[in-house]
Amino acid sequence: MLHFHHQPPPYPVRRQETIDAITKLCADEAWTRLEGAPELEADLAAFHHNDPQGRPPLPWFISSGTAALEAIMLGHGIGPGDQVLTTPYTWGATVSAILAIGAIPRFADIDLHSGLLTAETIAAALTPQCKAVLVVHLFGQSCDMAGIREVCNAHQVLLFEDASQAHGARWQGQRVGDWGDAAAFSCMGLKPLAGSEGGYAIFRDRQAAETAWLYGKHPRGLDNETAQRLGEQGLLDALQLGWRNCTFSATLLRHALPYLDQENAARRANIAHLRQHLGDCPWVSIAPEPDDAHHVYHLLSLLWQGDHWSRETFHQRLLQRGVENFLYIPTPIHRLKRMQTNGYEGPPVFWHDTLKRAGIDYSQESYPAAEQRCRSSVEMGFNWTRENAAAMADLAACILEAAQPDSGQ
């Protein structure tokens, strides 16, 4: 039996200049900056670019990626009773952010191979009650943002991006986060752009940004003109949601950002090696990358297509060979117990009343591709931020041995 003995390089990389900067913060007792992180936000504004309408980015560094999702929706007036169309195949924070602001998640199915929403599945699921579409660039893959932008424009709905796993990914050469009316990124310590905790929102509409700031930006973080104007309107107050960011995380991110594209290039090179060695294996596959896409592969998702092993057996056979892997989304969001309003038994769930009033019963909904992918995929971390062709060859050999029906146990 083969055994995978390689280890990815340390991740995230904390270079000496980063450690020195953190040490200086400690020595200066700079635990908190009520003005936020204007230097990091300036760096993020330079990293991102204008959206298709020519609007420049307005970044806001905030406490988490989930808070960033809440902020972009609240800033654009999404709230109690409003419907937001999103994917049932995602990490739960995407949907919990919708529920937390009193809005109602509605779902569209996904492409089975990539796990992503498509322009076609969104167009088929949009209803007049939907005020926004929230796409997820899952696993570091970019959705078809040109096609989805066209659908949203045609239906006159807002387009939001959850790019929490896809920092630096592109579609048609344009970075994710630069296509929608607003975008949210997580920057916790395992993401492609990794701090400790934290996230950032990208706004395009200044009024929407200012509305969001009222929920969580300390007045000291506002420019003088904005603070004065909002103060005169009686809107500057202490009714805030605790989204204040972390000074130390902002410093980590400022030092990591210049290396992001370089590290993403190594991830992509390693995926290319892996694809080559996997070849046309009939039992397991990596989703093809469209010509317009530039994925960054935060996670590697393998789609199990064999009928001689169950997915769970394939998962265990990988573990036996030293290939760490996990079932990232074992259940689609609409099937989770706390999403069910009828017959639920468990601790109180505050969004159930909202869903009941709207007549939502997710148990009656079906999204076949999402449900099949939850039964068929295995994932693994892919922090291979240095090119390593030999490791990818060995990884592919272990995957192939675990997949083939005539290999030893």
Number of C-alpha atoms within 10 A of each C-alpha: 10 15 15 20 11 14 9 14 13 11 14 18 14 14 11 9 10 17 14 12 15 18 13 12 16 12 10 9 9 12 12 13 14 15 15 23 21 15 12 20 21 15 15 21 17 12 13 19 19 17 19 14 10 10 15 19 27 20 24 27 29 30 22 25 27 27 25 29 32 24 33 25 25 21 23 21 14 22 19 14 17 18 23 27 24 27 29 29 29 22 15 14 15 25 25 19 20 28 23 17 18 20 23 25 27 22 27 22 24 25 16 18 17 21 27 25 28 22 19 15 17 22 16 11 14 22 13 9 13 19 20 23 27 25 27 28 26 25 25 26 28 33 28 20 27 16 13 23 21 13 20 20 12 10 16 13 19 20 23 26 26 27 27 30 25 29 29 25 25 24 21 14 10 21 22 30 32 25 24 26 25 31 31 32 29 31 28 20 17 17 22 30 28 25 25 19 20 27 30 26 31 30 29 22 16 14 12 19 22 18 17 23 23 21 20 20 25 20 21 12 16 17 10 11 9 13 17 14 12 17 13 10 9 9 13 19 12 12 10 14 11 13 21 22 25 23 18 19 22 26 20 25 24 21 19 20 19 12 12 18 16 13 21 27 20 18 23 20 20 24 21 14 18 21 19 13 18 20 11 10 15 13 17 22 18 17 17 10 12 12 8 16 20 23 26 29 27 26 21 19 25 20 23 23 17 17 9 13 17 14 21 16 13 22 23 17 20 24 17 17 19 16 20 14 17 18 17 16 20 16 19 21 24 25 16 13 14 17 19 20 20 12 7 13 10 8 7 9 12 12 19 18 12 17 21 13 9 13 10 19 14 19 14 9 11 16 16 13 17 28 22 13 23 21 19 21 26 24 18 17 16 18 23 25 23 18 19 17 16 13 19 24 18 18 24 20 18 22 23 20 19 27 25 17 14 9 10 10 10
